[in-house]
């Protein structure tokens, strides 16, 4: 996959990056904090678009050094991990289901378990989107989607950008679950709402 080409194809569907650009994430600090690198296509997306909600539905998280509106959530890369490791959140329930052997509810362990799930987004339908950290090469991690209303999982054998492009172009079988149809934001041709970047958080 050519990351730049895929970003251009994505931009033709959801619109150009935020006016004025976004504050890039200092990825060089990420390996020290996380112990691994995040996929390169995701990093390129984050540095172009930041944290966004696509069609007001699909929320894509990115690391941020700005305080979160969610009380108690840490900053930066720790805050990104907290989306998966929050002991009282949805992912904690999934992790417990896996430990209990309820593989219909959750067939995979969650980070920090080896080969576990690492969350990068969700939507208003409580569907959850992860990388399955399968193997040592982040660019080969597939996307695992938990569709809460259907009580189903799907494993997409492609990366973050491929998944996102397939969802917004209707090529992914469950695209209507991931990001239901909607209209572009008025006036600027964008099909997403900018929610923040490394330097600021604009939720909700």
C-alpha positions, 0 to 999 in steps of 0.5 A: 500500500502506498500511504500517500496515494491512499491518503489522497484517495481518502481526501477525495472522499472525506475532504482536505485536511483541517484548514491551517494543518494540525500539530504533528505528533512527536512520534519519536517519543512514542517508542520510548513510552509505548515500547513499540511504534504505531503503524505508519499509515495511522501516523501519517493520517494523524499528522494530516487530519488529527483527531476527527469524527467522520460523518459525526459517527466514527471517532478516530483517536490520536495522541494529544498532550492537551488535557482531555475532557475525560477526568483522570485520563492521562496525556500524550501516548499514555492517554492513547493507551488509556483508551484500551487500558481504562480499568472501568471502560468498555475494553475492560469488559472485553478483556474480562470476557476473554479471560473468562473464556467468553470468546463470542464476546471477545475472541482476542486478548487486549493490550498489554497481552502479547498479540492483543487488541489496541483501540484506535476508535469507536462510533456512536453505536458503541462499535469498537475498532482495534489493531490486532497486534499480531506479530512484530511489524505494526504495518502488518497489524489487521483491523479488528472490529467489534460490532456491538449491536450485532454482537459480531466481530470482523477481522479486516486483513488490511491496515488502518487506512485501507479499512477507513477508505473501504468504509467511507467508500462502501467497499467494506461489507459492514460500512453502514455499521462503521460510518452511516451515510451523512452529508458533508460539513456545511461550507467547507466540503469536509465529511468530518469534524476536527476534534483536536491534535497533539496541541489541543482537544476540542471534544465534544 
